[in-house]
């Protein structure tokens, strides 16, 4: 792979907005100079992920990870360093420079090639949708008359058409000098594993309406394609109404949410996400003005899907199809959503219609009225498990229904939500409220009795640490925290504080010595410039320290006083260390070594006199 120039990397690091990039992974909120969000690496309910724009560093207190903007992409997306650089450059529209002068396609990383291929294919198929010489008019008529979408919506989502004759697609990619490996790993073609010649591969989506699937940054990473009358008979998936890209280096169904890239940006902060079943449902809702709409990728909703939603909002409206399959899918995701701490509600359309069908003939003005019909999580849960008219069932049958209800209710956690569910269940099942609550308590006791003893004895710990600052810190920590906020003091401090006074037994001590040594020898321009030159451990320490709270202010006089107070503390600690060493030497002397003892005592007296003259900055 061609080497990226150091100048290009450094310039990109300075230009890239780390808060903006972090916002691609989790919702960030500003607190003073810093930005906080939920961890992008694990599910949590309290923010533990902090970004410091001044230093360009981030730190996650939940996972003890941290670093610069490239490290964030590496940790979150599993990329190596060159791939992370390319990823950040693509995100911010920066043109990288390579040591070879011009980069060949073969030198590009596989991931970069896959992204480029998907963008080019999406553009090509959209042009085919607009002007295919064989089926162009037919597919546009299908879109506007059969599906009742406007041409503007097709342009907005870059809706495409994969021609039945797919020869031009492969020829075009080969002319762009993409590697055979990259083309094969897109998942766009059949025959990759058994036909050596790419010109003989066949497109997976021939003769289908194609919808690009984008990641959270808006990059095309996959496609979903709907069968049409003109889909060829020799298509291996001819009977499938929808065909998705297979999972690839870019596309993982369990973590990809359709339209999340738009929904997280276009919705207001107080608005919920609206989860629909299919991509066309999502496109329909978005096109009429429901901007928080999202959809899963032809698979069951996973914990990771819901965790992504939770990073941007606690509210989720489930707007799945009203048929039996939609009801079952909603019931499956309910306990996952409760476990994730989401405020989840359920919405169903009258007459068994799906969102696409309904809003093709209705306007967004009807949306607020529909929202009023939403059922709470517990109302939906009870009404889905206990059918209408259950009061006429035998008591034993009604009680058996509770075996399906209670495990879901248990996930709710909040006492008031559990109470609502049990009261609702009592009403629907025709069982007394007191008896219902007693049955639930028996269920909890039974579940507890079945747990292994090791689980029962396991101590509970906070899911995400709350960092308030002001904890126990070393002098090295205190000085670094101050210098991180006021890095203009690095040079004068380096000229005043003897490096041998610094405790090098800790990582913060090693970091302080390293930074002051650089400043002392004229190699320090700013903290942000010098951090990338440090090794990985010291960069992590910089990230940790930059995430801690500091009590220093912007008042120059107060800052100077704080620096001098810390320098005085270093001075006193050094004197105390030397006095302890002298005391140990005196204790080791024989009783007859009067001259040596007197000399050591004199040194001790001189040190004590020196306590009143610490080094300081003026």
N, C-alpha and C positions, 0 to 999 in steps of 0.2 A: 504494500500500500504506500502511495506517495506520502512523504512527510510534509506536515503542515508547518509553515514557518513560525518561529517563536514570536516574531513581531505580530503576525496575524492572530495568534492565540491570545497574546497580551491585549491587543486592541479589542478583540471580541469580548474578553473578560471585562474590560472597562465599559464597553458600550452596552452590553446586555443588561437588562433590568431584571434582577433576581427576584424582586417582588412579583413582577408580571409573570415570570416563569413559574414561580411557586404557586401562583393563583391558577395555573393550569391543572394543578394536582389537588388543591384544597382551597377553600374560601379563606382569604386573608383579611384580617381586620387590623387597622392601625391603632396602636396604643403608644402615644408619645412619638418617639422616633422609630420605634420598632413595630414590626408586624407579626401577628400571631394567627395561627390556624390549627385545625385538627391535624394530627400526624398523617402524612401521606403513606406511611408504611404499616400502620395497624389501625384497627378499629378502636375508637375511644370517644368519650363524651365531653372531656375537658381539653381545651387547646394546650398542646405541649410542644408545638412546632413554632420556632421563632426565627425570623429573618431580620438581619441588621443591614439595611441598605448602605450605611456609611462604610462598612468593611466589606460588603459583598458576600457575607457569610450567612449560613443557616445552621441551626442546631435543633435536633429533635430530642427532647428530654426523655421521651418514652423509650426510645431505642438506643440512646447515646451515640447517635450518628451525627455527623456534621461536616461542613466543608464549604467549598465555593460553588458557583453555579454549575460547573462541569460535574462536580462530585454529586450534586443533587440529581442530575440526569442519569448518571451512572448507577446511583443507588436505587432510583425509582424505576428505571426502565431496563436495568440489567445490561447496560452497554459498556464497552471498553472505552478508554480515554479518547482515542481518535474519533470513534463513533459519536461519543457525547459532544465533542467539539462540533462535528458536522451537524448534529441535531440542534444545538444551540444556534449555530450560524443560520440554519434553515428557518428556525423559529423567529429570528430577528432580521432576516433578509440581509445577512452579511456575506460578502463574497470572500471566501477564504483564499489565501495564497499558499502554493505548494512549492517545495524545494526544487522540483523539476521544472518549474516555470509554468507548464500547462499540464493539467491532470488528465490522464487517459481514463476511459470508463473502467478498464480492468483494474486500475489502481483504487477505485472508489470502494468503500465498504459495501458489503452485501446489503446491509440495511438501507444505506443511502440509495443504492440502485433500485431496491424494491419500492421505495417511496417515489422515486422519479418515474418508474414504470407505471405505477398506479395513477399518478397524476396525468401522464401522457395518454394512458388508455382511457381514463375518464374524459379527457378532452376529445379524443378521437371518437368515442362512442356518442358523446353529446353532438358532435358535428354530424355524425351519421343520423342521429335522431332528427336533426334539422334539415338535412339535405341528402340522405341516402338516395341514389338514383333509382333503386328498385322499390324500396318500401318506405321511403321518406314521408310521402304524403299519407300513406296508410297509417304509419305509427303516430303521426301528429293528430290525425283524425281520431285514432283510438284514444289518445291522451285527452283530447278536448271533449269528445262526444261520449265515449264509453266510460271514461274515468271522471269526466267533468272537472278537469283541472285546466287552468289557464296556461298559455305559453310562458308567461312570466314566472310561474312556479317552476316549470321545467328548467328555465334558465337559472333560477335561484338555486335549485338543488342539483343542477347539472345532470338532469335526467338523460339517460343515454339509450341507444339502441345498438345491440350487437348484431351486425349483419349476418345473414345465413352464410354468405361467402366470407370466411374469416382470413383469407390468404393475405390481404393487405396489412392486417394487424401484425402478424409475425414478421413479415418482410420489413415493415416500418421499424419494429424494435431492433431487428438485426442491423439495419442501416444506422441506427443510433449507437451501435457498438456496445449494447448491453451484453454481459456475459451470458452464456448458455445456462450456467448455474443459477444466476439471478432470475432469468426468465422462467426457469423450471420451478423455482421456489415461490413464485407468485401465487400458485394455485389456480391460475387462469386457464390452464391447458390440460387436456387429457393426453395420455401417451408419453408423458415425460420419462417415466421409469422404464419404458420398453422400446421406445423409438429414438435412436441416436440423433436423427436429423430434425432440428426444430421446425423446418418447413413442413414437416409431415404431422406436427402436433395439431390437435383440434381444440378450438376454443370451447370452454365449458358452458358459455352462455349464448351460443349461436341462436339467433332468431328470438331473442327475449328482450323485454323492456328492462333496462338496467338502472339500478339506484346505487350511487356511490355511498359507501359507509366511511365515515370520517372518525378519526380519533379525537380526543378532547382538545387538541390544538387545531382541529379543522383540516388535517391532512387526510387524503384518501388512502385507506389501508385495506379495503376489501370492497366487494360488491354483493348486492342481492339482486336476483333477476326473476321476473315473472314470466311464466309461460304465455304464449300467444297462439293464435290460430296458425301463424306462419312458422312456429318453432318446428324445425325439421324432424321427421319421423325417426331418423337415425340417432337422435340425441339420446344418450344413455339415461338421462333423467327426464325424458319426455313427459312422463305421467305426473311429475312433481310440479305443483303450481308455482312454488318458489324454490329457487336454488341459491344457496349462499356460497361465498368463497369458503374453502376449507381453512382450517386454522394454519397460520403461517408464522413466520418470524414477527410480522407486524400485527396480526389479527388473532386475538384470543376471545372467543365468544363469551366466556365467563366473566370477562372484565370490560367488554366493549358495550357501550350504551349508545344507541342511535340518536343523533341530534343533541347529545349532551353539550357539544361544543357551542351550539347556538343557545340552548336553553339556559345554561349557566350565566351567559352574558346578557341575554335579551329580557329575561324575567326580572321583575322588581324583587328586592331583597325579601319583602314580606310575602311574595307569591310562592305557592308550592310547586314542586315538580308534578307533572301529570303523566302517569305511566299508562301507555296504550300498548296494544298487542303487536301491531305491525308497522313497518316503515311507512306505508301509504296512509295509515291512520295518523301517524305523527306528522307527515307532510301536510295532510288535510288540516289538522288542528293548527299547525304553525301558520299555514297560509291564510287562515281567517283571523289570526290574532291571539291564539292561545300559545304564548311564546315559551312557556315552561314545559312543553310536551317532550317526552322521551319515549323510547321503545327498546326492549331487549332484542337480541339478534337471533330470533328464531329458536330460542332455547328457554328453558325455565329460568326465572329470575334467581340469581345467586346471591350469597352473602356479600360477595365482592361488588356486585352491582349496587346493592343497597348501601354498602359502606361508602361508595363513591357519591351517591346521592346525599348521604348524611354529611359529607364534607362541605356541602354547599347550602343545604337547608334541612331542617328537621321535619318539614311537612311534605307528605306524599299523598296524592290522590290517585287511587288505582281505578283506571277507566278502561278495563278490559271488556272484551266482547261479552254479550249477555247470554251466550249459549252455555251449555253444560261444561264444555271444555274451559271456557273463560272463567266460570265460577270455581271450578276445581283449581285452576292455576292461581286464582286470587287467594284461595284458602291455603294453598301450599306456601305462598310467600308471606302470609300473615305472621306466623311465628318468627320468621326470619326478620321481618321488619320490626316487630316488637322487641326482639333481642337486640337489634341495632339501635333502639331508642328513638325510632321514628314516630312522629304523630301521623298515623296513617288513616285515611278515610276511603270509602268505596262508593263509586258512582256507576249506575247502570242506566242505559237508555231505554225508553219505552219501546215496546214492539220487537225486542230482540235485535235491534240494529247495532252495527258497529260504528265507531266514530267517523270513519271515512264515509260510510253510506249516509249517516245522519246529517253531517255538516256539508255534504254536497248539495243539500236542498235547504239548509238552515243557516242562519247567520250567527256571528259571535254575540249579538245582542241577547241571545237566548242562554248564553253560558252562565251568567250570574244566577238565573232561575234554576238551572240544572244543578248548580253547586249547592243550592239550598236543599236538594234531595239527597245529598251525600249521607251515607250511614257511617257511624263511628266504627272503629275496629271491632269493638265488642258486640255492637248491634249486628254487624255483618257476620261475625263469627257464630253468634247464637242462632241467627236466622238461617245460616247455611247448614248448620249441623242438626238443629231441631226443626223439623218441617212444620209448616202451618197445619193446624188440626192435630198436633201431637197430643193434646190433652185427652183425646179419645183413645189413645193407645193404652195397652196394658202397662201398669206401673213398671214391671220388669224391663220392658222395652224402652220406656222413657229413661230409666236409670242407666241402661246400657249406652244410650246416646252420650251420657255425661263422660264416658270413658274417652271419647274423642274430643270433647269440649275442654275438659280440665287441663290437659297438657298444653293447650294453646293459651288458655287463660293464665296459666302459671308463668308464661313468658312476659306477661304484661308488667309484672313487678310492682308498679304503683298501686297502693292500697285502694285508692278511689276508683281506679280502672277495673280492678278485680271485683270490687263491690258492684259496680255497674253491670259487669258481665253476669255475675251470679244472680242479681235481681232480675235481669232481663231473661236469663235462662229459666228462673223459677216461674216467671209469668208465661213464657212460651210452653214450658213443659207441664204446667199445671201442678207444680210441686211447691210446697210452702217455702217461703224465703229462709226461715230458720233451718228447715231440713236441708235446703240446698247448700247453705253455708256449712252445715255439719258434714255433708257429703264431701265438700271440697276439702275440709280439714282432714277427713279420713284419707282422701287421696294424697294430700301432702305427706301425711305420716307414713303411708305405704311406700311412696317414692323415696322418702328419707331412709326407711328401713332397708331398701334394696341397694342403697349406695354402699360402695366399699368403705371400710373404716378409715382408710387412708384419705379418702375425699372428705369425710366428715371432720377429720382432725386437721385438715389443711388450713393453715392460717390465711386470712384474707389480707390482701395488700391493695393499696389504691391502684386503680387501672392506669392512671396517668399522673405523674407527680406534679404538684403545684409548686412553681418556683416563685418565691416571693422576694428573694434576695436577703441580704443581711445575715446569712448563716455564717458558720465558722470559715474563715479564709486565712490564708497565710499572708505574710508581708508581700511575697512575690505576687500573689493573686491581687492584692489591693493596689499595688503599683501598676500592674498590667491593666487592670480595669480602668484606672485613671488615664493611663497612656493611650489606651484604645479609644477613649473619648476625646483626648487632646493629644494627638500624635505629634504635634509641634514640640512637645516636651522631650521627645526621645533623645534628640541630640544633646541638649543641655544636661539632662539626667545622666546620659552616658559619660559626660565629661566630669561629672560630680560624684557619682556613686561608684566606688571601687567594685569591680566585678567579683573579687574574691569574697565580698560580703554576702553574696547571693547563695542561697541554699540550692545546690544542684541535685539534691536527692529526689526532687519532684519534677514532674513534667513542666509545671509552670515555671520552676526555677531555671530549667534548661532553656525554655522558650525566652525567658527574660534575658538571660546571658546572651543568647543568640542574637536577639533584636538589638540589645544595647551595643554589642560588639560590632554589628553592622553599622549602627549609627556613629560609633566612635571612629570608625575608619572611613567615614564619608560615603557609605553605600546605602544610606537611608534617605529616600525622598518622601515616601508616605507609607503608612501601614498597608494600604490596599495594594501598593506595588510590590511590597516585599513578601507578603503572605504566599504568593505562588512559588517563591523560591525555596520555601521551607519543605522539609520532608512531610510525609503523610501524617505521622503522629503529632508533629507540631502544628500542622494545619488544623487537625481535629481539636487540639488544645486552644488554638485561636478561636475556633468556632464556639467551643464551650464557654470560653471567657467572654466573648462578645455577646453571648446570649444571657449572661448574668446581669442582674440589676446593679446599677452603680449609683451611689448617693452624690456623686460630684455634680456641680452646677456649671453653668456657662459664665458665671461671674469670674473675670480674670483674677481678681484679688483672692477670692475664695479658692480658686483652683491652685494658685501659687501657694497658698497656705496649706492646702491639702498635700501638695507635692513635698513641701518642706517637712510637714509632720511625718510623712512616710519615710523620708530620708533620715529624720531624727530617730525613728524606730529602728531602721537598719543599723544606724550608728550605735544605738544602745544595745541592740542584740549582739552586735559584733564585740563590743566591750565586755558584755556579760559572758560571752563564749570564751574570750581570752582570759577573763578572771577565773572562770571554772577550770580552764587548762592550767593556770598558774597554781590554783589551790591543789589540784591533783599532783602537780610537780612537788609542791611543798610537802604534801603528805607522804610522798615517796622518798624524800630526803632522809638521810640518817641524822641522828641527833647532833652529831659532831660537825655537820656541813653548815656551819654558821654563816660563812661567807656567801654560799649559794642561796641559803634561805633569805638572807638580808637583801641580796640582789633581786630575788623574786618578789619580795615584799615591796621593794622600791618600784618595780615595774607595775605592781598592782595599784600602788598609790597614784602613780602617774596616769594609769588608765582611768581611775576614778575621777581625777581632776579633769581629764579630757572629755568626760561625759557632758560637760556644759558647753562644749564647742562642736556641735554636729555640723556636717556639711549642709549648705543650703543654697538655694537659687535666689538671686536678688531681683 
